[in-house]
Amino acid sequence: MKKITIAIDGYSSTGKSTLAKHLAKALNYVYVDTGAMYRAVTLFAIQQKIITENSFAIQKLIDKLPDISLTFHFNPDLGFAEMYLNNINVEREIRSMEVSKFVSKIAAVSEVRSKLVQQQQLYGTEKGVVMDGRDIGTVVFPDAELKIFMTASTEIRAKRRFLELQEKGQEVTYDEVLKNVQERDEIDTTRKDSPLVKADDAIVIDNSELTKEQQFEQILNLAQQCMNN
């Protein structure tokens, strides 16, 4: 059975990361959460006051990029790799609503994308990798053997995200989360550099009405078919 590259793209809060983690574990593949990388850069920008509610010093962020080190460290207790920013575990911090508010703006900066895409491509040189994000099948791995594009209705995605944040003890309202999802969709799909679009050869999975188990089985079957061809 040959090793392949699996690219999973799609809108925010469609469950890409959860699916990719489970898929990588089932196939014994490497999993790379590119969203975590952009979130870590966003956290750095927030900590350095490069981005706030009222300002965004883009050139300062570009100048600071050499100071940003992003690494993944496998956590055997969790069963997946966690994100480290300059050797500090930031897995919890990058999932906050504050980071979510700014991450699409950070990801729209071409210099940020260039730095992270180069790093992401290194992870896939030997195949046997599952990577999720916004431009994996179109930019990072345009030759990936299996490309998935995930979508769901805006309202369902906002509800899922709202419940997830509540479970983590974060105080947010559904309306706040819905607005954030809508704003991220707008920025992700209209940015000049590597906008969120479906690759021509990607398989669309609308999981609005699918359980996590149904979705996983469907995509695992697609992966196994590719590996056997």
Disulfide bonds with the S-S distance in Angstrom:
none
